[in-house]
Amino acid sequence: MGANNKTVADYKNMSKEQLETLCLEKQDKTACQKIAIDFINISKSNNGKPKF
């Protein structure tokens, strides 16, 4: 596996489905981080309650 120089910001306009595919199928750790960050931010904007 080559060097992955992408940052979380590079994934800004990707859909949840695209991120999940990269994270789970391609094992892209940055895409996984983006999913986690989005989850946390949504939870914060919903009074600390996660939206599923």
C-alpha positions, 0 to 999 in steps of 0.5 A: 500500500502506497503513501496516503497523503489525503486529509480529512478535508479531501473527503468533505463533499463525499456521501456517507455511502462513498465514505463507508465504501472507502473505509470498509472495503478499501480500508482507508483510515482517513475516510473512517476518521471523516465518518467519526468526525461527522458523527461527533459533529452531528451529535454535538449539534443535536444536544449530544444525542447521536442521530442514526 
